[in-house]
Amino acid sequence: MNTAIVTTKKPKISIYLSEEQKGELDEWAKEEKRSVSNLISVLVDEALENRKEKKSKK
């Protein structure tokens, strides 16, 4: 088995999800061939960008 240890200086957070939410995220990440962590990071980036756009239109 090939395992890699990835180190990062990015901050780490923990969240609590329902089993259903976790299952849906697992499925979504698998469909996009990415980790759940990476999927969530992309979703957060998109949400923050949308927020900035909304704030700039005010």
mmJSON file of the N, C-alpha and C atoms, coordinates in Angstrom:
{"data_MODEL":{"atom_site":{
"group_PDB":["ATOM","ATOM","ATOM","ATOM","ATOM","ATOM","ATOM","ATOM","ATOM","ATOM","ATOM","ATOM","ATOM","ATOM","ATOM","ATOM","ATOM","ATOM","ATOM","ATOM","ATOM","ATOM","ATOM","ATOM","ATOM","ATOM","ATOM","ATOM","ATOM","ATOM","ATOM","ATOM","ATOM","ATOM","ATOM","ATOM","ATOM","ATOM","ATOM","ATOM","ATOM","ATOM","ATOM","ATOM","ATOM","ATOM","ATOM","ATOM","ATOM","ATOM","ATOM","ATOM","ATOM","ATOM","ATOM","ATOM","ATOM","ATOM","ATOM","ATOM","ATOM","ATOM","ATOM","ATOM","ATOM","ATOM","ATOM","ATOM","ATOM","ATOM","ATOM","ATOM","ATOM","ATOM","ATOM","ATOM","ATOM","ATOM","ATOM","ATOM","ATOM","ATOM","ATOM","ATOM","ATOM","ATOM","ATOM","ATOM","ATOM","ATOM","ATOM","ATOM","ATOM","ATOM","ATOM","ATOM","ATOM","ATOM","ATOM","ATOM","ATOM","ATOM","ATOM","ATOM","ATOM","ATOM","ATOM","ATOM","ATOM","ATOM","ATOM","ATOM","ATOM","ATOM","ATOM","ATOM","ATOM","ATOM","ATOM","ATOM","ATOM","ATOM","ATOM","ATOM","ATOM","ATOM","ATOM","ATOM","ATOM","ATOM","ATOM","ATOM","ATOM","ATOM","ATOM","ATOM","ATOM","ATOM","ATOM","ATOM","ATOM","ATOM","ATOM","ATOM","ATOM","ATOM","ATOM","ATOM","ATOM","ATOM","ATOM","ATOM","ATOM","ATOM","ATOM","ATOM","ATOM","ATOM","ATOM","ATOM","ATOM","ATOM","ATOM","ATOM","ATOM","ATOM","ATOM","ATOM","ATOM","ATOM","ATOM","ATOM","ATOM","ATOM"],
"id":[1,2,3,4,5,6,7,8,9,10,11,12,13,14,15,16,17,18,19,20,21,22,23,24,25,26,27,28,29,30,31,32,33,34,35,36,37,38,39,40,41,42,43,44,45,46,47,48,49,50,51,52,53,54,55,56,57,58,59,60,61,62,63,64,65,66,67,68,69,70,71,72,73,74,75,76,77,78,79,80,81,82,83,84,85,86,87,88,89,90,91,92,93,94,95,96,97,98,99,100,101,102,103,104,105,106,107,108,109,110,111,112,113,114,115,116,117,118,119,120,121,122,123,124,125,126,127,128,129,130,131,132,133,134,135,136,137,138,139,140,141,142,143,144,145,146,147,148,149,150,151,152,153,154,155,156,157,158,159,160,161,162,163,164,165,166,167,168,169,170,171,172,173,174],
"type_symbol":["N","C","C","N","C","C","N","C","C","N","C","C","N","C","C","N","C","C","N","C","C","N","C","C","N","C","C","N","C","C","N","C","C","N","C","C","N","C","C","N","C","C","N","C","C","N","C","C","N","C","C","N","C","C","N","C","C","N","C","C","N","C","C","N","C","C","N","C","C","N","C","C","N","C","C","N","C","C","N","C","C","N","C","C","N","C","C","N","C","C","N","C","C","N","C","C","N","C","C","N","C","C","N","C","C","N","C","C","N","C","C","N","C","C","N","C","C","N","C","C","N","C","C","N","C","C","N","C","C","N","C","C","N","C","C","N","C","C","N","C","C","N","C","C","N","C","C","N","C","C","N","C","C","N","C","C","N","C","C","N","C","C","N","C","C","N","C","C","N","C","C","N","C","C"],
"label_atom_id":["N","CA","C","N","CA","C","N","CA","C","N","CA","C","N","CA","C","N","CA","C","N","CA","C","N","CA","C","N","CA","C","N","CA","C","N","CA","C","N","CA","C","N","CA","C","N","CA","C","N","CA","C","N","CA","C","N","CA","C","N","CA","C","N","CA","C","N","CA","C","N","CA","C","N","CA","C","N","CA","C","N","CA","C","N","CA","C","N","CA","C","N","CA","C","N","CA","C","N","CA","C","N","CA","C","N","CA","C","N","CA","C","N","CA","C","N","CA","C","N","CA","C","N","CA","C","N","CA","C","N","CA","C","N","CA","C","N","CA","C","N","CA","C","N","CA","C","N","CA","C","N","CA","C","N","CA","C","N","CA","C","N","CA","C","N","CA","C","N","CA","C","N","CA","C","N","CA","C","N","CA","C","N","CA","C","N","CA","C","N","CA","C","N","CA","C","N","CA","C","N","CA","C"],
"label_alt_id":[null,null,null,null,null,null,null,null,null,null,null,null,null,null,null,null,null,null,null,null,null,null,null,null,null,null,null,null,null,null,null,null,null,null,null,null,null,null,null,null,null,null,null,null,null,null,null,null,null,null,null,null,null,null,null,null,null,null,null,null,null,null,null,null,null,null,null,null,null,null,null,null,null,null,null,null,null,null,null,null,null,null,null,null,null,null,null,null,null,null,null,null,null,null,null,null,null,null,null,null,null,null,null,null,null,null,null,null,null,null,null,null,null,null,null,null,null,null,null,null,null,null,null,null,null,null,null,null,null,null,null,null,null,null,null,null,null,null,null,null,null,null,null,null,null,null,null,null,null,null,null,null,null,null,null,null,null,null,null,null,null,null,null,null,null,null,null,null,null,null,null,null,null,null],
"label_comp_id":["MET","MET","MET","ASN","ASN","ASN","THR","THR","THR","ALA","ALA","ALA","ILE","ILE","ILE","VAL","VAL","VAL","THR","THR","THR","THR","THR","THR","LYS","LYS","LYS","LYS","LYS","LYS","PRO","PRO","PRO","LYS","LYS","LYS","ILE","ILE","ILE","SER","SER","SER","ILE","ILE","ILE","TYR","TYR","TYR","LEU","LEU","LEU","SER","SER","SER","GLU","GLU","GLU","GLU","GLU","GLU","GLN","GLN","GLN","LYS","LYS","LYS","GLY","GLY","GLY","GLU","GLU","GLU","LEU","LEU","LEU","ASP","ASP","ASP","GLU","GLU","GLU","TRP","TRP","TRP","ALA","ALA","ALA","LYS","LYS","LYS","GLU","GLU","GLU","GLU","GLU","GLU","LYS","LYS","LYS","ARG","ARG","ARG","SER","SER","SER","VAL","VAL","VAL","SER","SER","SER","ASN","ASN","ASN","LEU","LEU","LEU","ILE","ILE","ILE","SER","SER","SER","VAL","VAL","VAL","LEU","LEU","LEU","VAL","VAL","VAL","ASP","ASP","ASP","GLU","GLU","GLU","ALA","ALA","ALA","LEU","LEU","LEU","GLU","GLU","GLU","ASN","ASN","ASN","ARG","ARG","ARG","LYS","LYS","LYS","GLU","GLU","GLU","LYS","LYS","LYS","LYS","LYS","LYS","SER","SER","SER","LYS","LYS","LYS","LYS","LYS","LYS"],
"label_asym_id":["A","A","A","A","A","A","A","A","A","A","A","A","A","A","A","A","A","A","A","A","A","A","A","A","A","A","A","A","A","A","A","A","A","A","A","A","A","A","A","A","A","A","A","A","A","A","A","A","A","A","A","A","A","A","A","A","A","A","A","A","A","A","A","A","A","A","A","A","A","A","A","A","A","A","A","A","A","A","A","A","A","A","A","A","A","A","A","A","A","A","A","A","A","A","A","A","A","A","A","A","A","A","A","A","A","A","A","A","A","A","A","A","A","A","A","A","A","A","A","A","A","A","A","A","A","A","A","A","A","A","A","A","A","A","A","A","A","A","A","A","A","A","A","A","A","A","A","A","A","A","A","A","A","A","A","A","A","A","A","A","A","A","A","A","A","A","A","A","A","A","A","A","A","A"],
"label_entity_id":["1","1","1","1","1","1","1","1","1","1","1","1","1","1","1","1","1","1","1","1","1","1","1","1","1","1","1","1","1","1","1","1","1","1","1","1","1","1","1","1","1","1","1","1","1","1","1","1","1","1","1","1","1","1","1","1","1","1","1","1","1","1","1","1","1","1","1","1","1","1","1","1","1","1","1","1","1","1","1","1","1","1","1","1","1","1","1","1","1","1","1","1","1","1","1","1","1","1","1","1","1","1","1","1","1","1","1","1","1","1","1","1","1","1","1","1","1","1","1","1","1","1","1","1","1","1","1","1","1","1","1","1","1","1","1","1","1","1","1","1","1","1","1","1","1","1","1","1","1","1","1","1","1","1","1","1","1","1","1","1","1","1","1","1","1","1","1","1","1","1","1","1","1","1"],
"label_seq_id":[1,1,1,2,2,2,3,3,3,4,4,4,5,5,5,6,6,6,7,7,7,8,8,8,9,9,9,10,10,10,11,11,11,12,12,12,13,13,13,14,14,14,15,15,15,16,16,16,17,17,17,18,18,18,19,19,19,20,20,20,21,21,21,22,22,22,23,23,23,24,24,24,25,25,25,26,26,26,27,27,27,28,28,28,29,29,29,30,30,30,31,31,31,32,32,32,33,33,33,34,34,34,35,35,35,36,36,36,37,37,37,38,38,38,39,39,39,40,40,40,41,41,41,42,42,42,43,43,43,44,44,44,45,45,45,46,46,46,47,47,47,48,48,48,49,49,49,50,50,50,51,51,51,52,52,52,53,53,53,54,54,54,55,55,55,56,56,56,57,57,57,58,58,58],
"pdbx_PDB_ins_code":[null,null,null,null,null,null,null,null,null,null,null,null,null,null,null,null,null,null,null,null,null,null,null,null,null,null,null,null,null,null,null,null,null,null,null,null,null,null,null,null,null,null,null,null,null,null,null,null,null,null,null,null,null,null,null,null,null,null,null,null,null,null,null,null,null,null,null,null,null,null,null,null,null,null,null,null,null,null,null,null,null,null,null,null,null,null,null,null,null,null,null,null,null,null,null,null,null,null,null,null,null,null,null,null,null,null,null,null,null,null,null,null,null,null,null,null,null,null,null,null,null,null,null,null,null,null,null,null,null,null,null,null,null,null,null,null,null,null,null,null,null,null,null,null,null,null,null,null,null,null,null,null,null,null,null,null,null,null,null,null,null,null,null,null,null,null,null,null,null,null,null,null,null,null],
"Cartn_x":[0.847,0.0,0.885,0.568,1.332,0.648,1.262,0.689,1.634,1.074,1.872,1.489,2.469,2.22,2.324,1.248,1.212,1.263,2.198,2.266,1.861,1.197,0.74,0.814,0.972,0.98,-0.394,-1.357,-2.705,-3.345,-4.174,-4.895,-5.849,-6.109,-6.98,-8.206,-9.377,-10.607,-11.337,-12.23,-13.075,-14.527,-15.372,-16.804,-17.572,-18.794,-19.675,-20.737,-20.923,-21.904,-22.818,-23.989,-24.86,-24.293,-24.703,-24.273,-24.681,-25.874,-26.365,-25.479,-25.134,-24.261,-22.909,-22.332,-21.021,-21.101,-22.158,-22.329,-22.44,-23.203,-23.353,-22.03,-21.277,-19.975,-19.006,-19.03,-18.177,-18.482,-19.77,-20.192,-19.784,-20.024,-19.693,-18.182,-17.395,-15.939,-15.456,-16.035,-15.641,-15.952,-17.12,-17.498,-16.514,-15.977,-15.047,-13.578,-13.378,-12.023,-11.144,-11.697,-10.954,-11.288,-10.526,-10.81,-11.975,-12.614,-13.688,-13.116,-11.94,-11.296,-11.106,-10.62,-10.417,-11.743,-12.749,-14.076,-14.606,-14.513,-15.009,-14.218,-12.925,-12.101,-12.56,-12.839,-13.326,-14.685,-15.574,-16.903,-16.804,-15.911,-15.709,-15.156,-14.189,-13.65,-14.76,-15.625,-16.722,-17.698,-18.027,-18.951,-18.359,-17.076,-16.426,-16.377,-16.124,-16.11,-17.499,-18.535,-19.917,-20.244,-19.785,-20.028,-19.363,-18.121,-17.405,-18.141,-18.628,-19.35,-20.622,-21.363,-22.589,-22.292,-21.229,-20.862,-20.438,-19.768,-19.283,-20.42,-21.548,-22.693,-23.553,-23.306,-24.131,-23.724],
"Cartn_y":[-1.184,0.0,1.237,2.171,3.4,4.489,4.945,6.019,7.196,8.367,9.586,10.415,11.021,11.934,13.347,14.085,15.438,16.405,17.317,18.332,19.667,20.46,21.761,22.751,23.996,25.054,25.727,25.183,25.745,25.474,26.396,26.159,24.97,24.309,23.133,23.45,23.021,23.176,21.842,21.701,20.508,20.947,20.14,20.425,19.148,19.306,18.177,18.138,16.972,16.768,15.613,15.613,14.45,13.327,12.117,10.981,11.206,11.765,12.016,13.04,14.131,15.137,14.543,13.784,13.172,12.223,11.432,10.504,11.218,12.309,13.068,13.706,14.225,14.805,13.738,12.559,11.453,11.113,11.019,10.673,11.766,13.003,14.143,14.193,14.046,14.08,12.942,11.767,10.621,10.881,11.464,11.784,12.761,13.672,14.676,14.264,13.037,12.5,13.418,13.824,14.659,14.219,14.671,14.336,15.189,14.734,15.519,16.843,16.797,18.019,19.027,18.565,19.458,19.974,19.122,19.536,20.654,20.476,21.486,22.782,22.686,23.878,24.641,23.929,24.563,25.216,24.532,25.089,26.345,26.345,27.522,28.675,28.388,29.436,30.06,29.224,29.728,30.564,30.104,30.841,32.19,32.232,33.488,34.453,33.94,34.785,35.36,34.529,35.009,36.083,35.902,36.877,38.209,38.143,39.37,40.086,39.342,39.93,40.618,39.982,40.571,41.844,41.826,42.997,44.161,43.866,44.935,45.574,44.885,45.422,46.34,46.36,47.194,48.632],
"Cartn_z":[0.0,0.0,0.0,-0.871,-0.987,-0.181,0.895,1.693,1.701,1.699,1.715,2.926,3.517,4.623,4.056,4.199,3.674,4.851,4.801,5.845,5.239,6.026,5.559,6.706,6.368,7.368,7.45,6.722,6.752,8.104,8.586,9.836,9.687,10.777,10.79,11.632,11.139,11.907,11.952,12.917,13.023,12.996,12.352,12.32,12.639,13.083,13.342,12.258,11.658,10.597,10.955,10.358,10.496,9.624,9.89,9.059,7.606,7.413,6.056,5.34,6.023,5.423,5.057,5.956,5.708,4.516,4.453,3.342,2.004,1.99,0.749,0.331,1.3,0.976,0.477,1.086,0.625,-0.832,-1.147,-2.515,-3.511,-3.14,-3.991,-4.258,-3.206,-3.353,-4.251,-4.066,-4.896,-6.362,-6.639,-8.019,-8.655,-7.856,-8.371,-8.212,-7.745,-7.562,-6.718,-5.569,-4.626,-3.209,-2.254,-0.863,-0.361,0.695,1.304,1.797,2.376,2.865,1.735,0.593,-0.547,-1.079,-1.139,-1.595,-0.712,0.599,1.529,1.376,1.173,0.969,-0.275,-1.347,-2.578,-2.331,-1.63,-1.343,-0.481,0.484,1.335,0.5,-0.359,-1.242,-2.078,-2.648,-3.475,-2.651,-1.457,-0.592,-0.19,0.129,0.504,-0.676,-1.866,-3.055,-3.317,-3.19,-3.358,-2.336,-1.115,-0.051,-0.39,-0.868,-1.251,-2.379,-3.358,-4.469,-4.006,-3.101,-2.57,-1.797,-0.992,-0.195,-1.087,-2.185,-3.059,-3.866,-3.996,-4.742,-3.877,-2.594,-1.68,-1.737],
"occupancy":[1.0,1.0,1.0,1.0,1.0,1.0,1.0,1.0,1.0,1.0,1.0,1.0,1.0,1.0,1.0,1.0,1.0,1.0,1.0,1.0,1.0,1.0,1.0,1.0,1.0,1.0,1.0,1.0,1.0,1.0,1.0,1.0,1.0,1.0,1.0,1.0,1.0,1.0,1.0,1.0,1.0,1.0,1.0,1.0,1.0,1.0,1.0,1.0,1.0,1.0,1.0,1.0,1.0,1.0,1.0,1.0,1.0,1.0,1.0,1.0,1.0,1.0,1.0,1.0,1.0,1.0,1.0,1.0,1.0,1.0,1.0,1.0,1.0,1.0,1.0,1.0,1.0,1.0,1.0,1.0,1.0,1.0,1.0,1.0,1.0,1.0,1.0,1.0,1.0,1.0,1.0,1.0,1.0,1.0,1.0,1.0,1.0,1.0,1.0,1.0,1.0,1.0,1.0,1.0,1.0,1.0,1.0,1.0,1.0,1.0,1.0,1.0,1.0,1.0,1.0,1.0,1.0,1.0,1.0,1.0,1.0,1.0,1.0,1.0,1.0,1.0,1.0,1.0,1.0,1.0,1.0,1.0,1.0,1.0,1.0,1.0,1.0,1.0,1.0,1.0,1.0,1.0,1.0,1.0,1.0,1.0,1.0,1.0,1.0,1.0,1.0,1.0,1.0,1.0,1.0,1.0,1.0,1.0,1.0,1.0,1.0,1.0,1.0,1.0,1.0,1.0,1.0,1.0,1.0,1.0,1.0,1.0,1.0,1.0],
"B_iso_or_equiv":[0.0,0.0,0.0,0.0,0.0,0.0,0.0,0.0,0.0,0.0,0.0,0.0,0.0,0.0,0.0,0.0,0.0,0.0,0.0,0.0,0.0,0.0,0.0,0.0,0.0,0.0,0.0,0.0,0.0,0.0,0.0,0.0,0.0,0.0,0.0,0.0,0.0,0.0,0.0,0.0,0.0,0.0,0.0,0.0,0.0,0.0,0.0,0.0,0.0,0.0,0.0,0.0,0.0,0.0,0.0,0.0,0.0,0.0,0.0,0.0,0.0,0.0,0.0,0.0,0.0,0.0,0.0,0.0,0.0,0.0,0.0,0.0,0.0,0.0,0.0,0.0,0.0,0.0,0.0,0.0,0.0,0.0,0.0,0.0,0.0,0.0,0.0,0.0,0.0,0.0,0.0,0.0,0.0,0.0,0.0,0.0,0.0,0.0,0.0,0.0,0.0,0.0,0.0,0.0,0.0,0.0,0.0,0.0,0.0,0.0,0.0,0.0,0.0,0.0,0.0,0.0,0.0,0.0,0.0,0.0,0.0,0.0,0.0,0.0,0.0,0.0,0.0,0.0,0.0,0.0,0.0,0.0,0.0,0.0,0.0,0.0,0.0,0.0,0.0,0.0,0.0,0.0,0.0,0.0,0.0,0.0,0.0,0.0,0.0,0.0,0.0,0.0,0.0,0.0,0.0,0.0,0.0,0.0,0.0,0.0,0.0,0.0,0.0,0.0,0.0,0.0,0.0,0.0,0.0,0.0,0.0,0.0,0.0,0.0],
"pdbx_formal_charge":[null,null,null,null,null,null,null,null,null,null,null,null,null,null,null,null,null,null,null,null,null,null,null,null,null,null,null,null,null,null,null,null,null,null,null,null,null,null,null,null,null,null,null,null,null,null,null,null,null,null,null,null,null,null,null,null,null,null,null,null,null,null,null,null,null,null,null,null,null,null,null,null,null,null,null,null,null,null,null,null,null,null,null,null,null,null,null,null,null,null,null,null,null,null,null,null,null,null,null,null,null,null,null,null,null,null,null,null,null,null,null,null,null,null,null,null,null,null,null,null,null,null,null,null,null,null,null,null,null,null,null,null,null,null,null,null,null,null,null,null,null,null,null,null,null,null,null,null,null,null,null,null,null,null,null,null,null,null,null,null,null,null,null,null,null,null,null,null,null,null,null,null,null,null],
"auth_seq_id":[1,1,1,2,2,2,3,3,3,4,4,4,5,5,5,6,6,6,7,7,7,8,8,8,9,9,9,10,10,10,11,11,11,12,12,12,13,13,13,14,14,14,15,15,15,16,16,16,17,17,17,18,18,18,19,19,19,20,20,20,21,21,21,22,22,22,23,23,23,24,24,24,25,25,25,26,26,26,27,27,27,28,28,28,29,29,29,30,30,30,31,31,31,32,32,32,33,33,33,34,34,34,35,35,35,36,36,36,37,37,37,38,38,38,39,39,39,40,40,40,41,41,41,42,42,42,43,43,43,44,44,44,45,45,45,46,46,46,47,47,47,48,48,48,49,49,49,50,50,50,51,51,51,52,52,52,53,53,53,54,54,54,55,55,55,56,56,56,57,57,57,58,58,58],
"auth_comp_id":["MET","MET","MET","ASN","ASN","ASN","THR","THR","THR","ALA","ALA","ALA","ILE","ILE","ILE","VAL","VAL","VAL","THR","THR","THR","THR","THR","THR","LYS","LYS","LYS","LYS","LYS","LYS","PRO","PRO","PRO","LYS","LYS","LYS","ILE","ILE","ILE","SER","SER","SER","ILE","ILE","ILE","TYR","TYR","TYR","LEU","LEU","LEU","SER","SER","SER","GLU","GLU","GLU","GLU","GLU","GLU","GLN","GLN","GLN","LYS","LYS","LYS","GLY","GLY","GLY","GLU","GLU","GLU","LEU","LEU","LEU","ASP","ASP","ASP","GLU","GLU","GLU","TRP","TRP","TRP","ALA","ALA","ALA","LYS","LYS","LYS","GLU","GLU","GLU","GLU","GLU","GLU","LYS","LYS","LYS","ARG","ARG","ARG","SER","SER","SER","VAL","VAL","VAL","SER","SER","SER","ASN","ASN","ASN","LEU","LEU","LEU","ILE","ILE","ILE","SER","SER","SER","VAL","VAL","VAL","LEU","LEU","LEU","VAL","VAL","VAL","ASP","ASP","ASP","GLU","GLU","GLU","ALA","ALA","ALA","LEU","LEU","LEU","GLU","GLU","GLU","ASN","ASN","ASN","ARG","ARG","ARG","LYS","LYS","LYS","GLU","GLU","GLU","LYS","LYS","LYS","LYS","LYS","LYS","SER","SER","SER","LYS","LYS","LYS","LYS","LYS","LYS"],
"auth_asym_id":["A","A","A","A","A","A","A","A","A","A","A","A","A","A","A","A","A","A","A","A","A","A","A","A","A","A","A","A","A","A","A","A","A","A","A","A","A","A","A","A","A","A","A","A","A","A","A","A","A","A","A","A","A","A","A","A","A","A","A","A","A","A","A","A","A","A","A","A","A","A","A","A","A","A","A","A","A","A","A","A","A","A","A","A","A","A","A","A","A","A","A","A","A","A","A","A","A","A","A","A","A","A","A","A","A","A","A","A","A","A","A","A","A","A","A","A","A","A","A","A","A","A","A","A","A","A","A","A","A","A","A","A","A","A","A","A","A","A","A","A","A","A","A","A","A","A","A","A","A","A","A","A","A","A","A","A","A","A","A","A","A","A","A","A","A","A","A","A","A","A","A","A","A","A"],
"auth_atom_id":["N","CA","C","N","CA","C","N","CA","C","N","CA","C","N","CA","C","N","CA","C","N","CA","C","N","CA","C","N","CA","C","N","CA","C","N","CA","C","N","CA","C","N","CA","C","N","CA","C","N","CA","C","N","CA","C","N","CA","C","N","CA","C","N","CA","C","N","CA","C","N","CA","C","N","CA","C","N","CA","C","N","CA","C","N","CA","C","N","CA","C","N","CA","C","N","CA","C","N","CA","C","N","CA","C","N","CA","C","N","CA","C","N","CA","C","N","CA","C","N","CA","C","N","CA","C","N","CA","C","N","CA","C","N","CA","C","N","CA","C","N","CA","C","N","CA","C","N","CA","C","N","CA","C","N","CA","C","N","CA","C","N","CA","C","N","CA","C","N","CA","C","N","CA","C","N","CA","C","N","CA","C","N","CA","C","N","CA","C","N","CA","C","N","CA","C","N","CA","C","N","CA","C"],
"pdbx_PDB_model_num":[1,1,1,1,1,1,1,1,1,1,1,1,1,1,1,1,1,1,1,1,1,1,1,1,1,1,1,1,1,1,1,1,1,1,1,1,1,1,1,1,1,1,1,1,1,1,1,1,1,1,1,1,1,1,1,1,1,1,1,1,1,1,1,1,1,1,1,1,1,1,1,1,1,1,1,1,1,1,1,1,1,1,1,1,1,1,1,1,1,1,1,1,1,1,1,1,1,1,1,1,1,1,1,1,1,1,1,1,1,1,1,1,1,1,1,1,1,1,1,1,1,1,1,1,1,1,1,1,1,1,1,1,1,1,1,1,1,1,1,1,1,1,1,1,1,1,1,1,1,1,1,1,1,1,1,1,1,1,1,1,1,1,1,1,1,1,1,1,1,1,1,1,1,1]
}}}
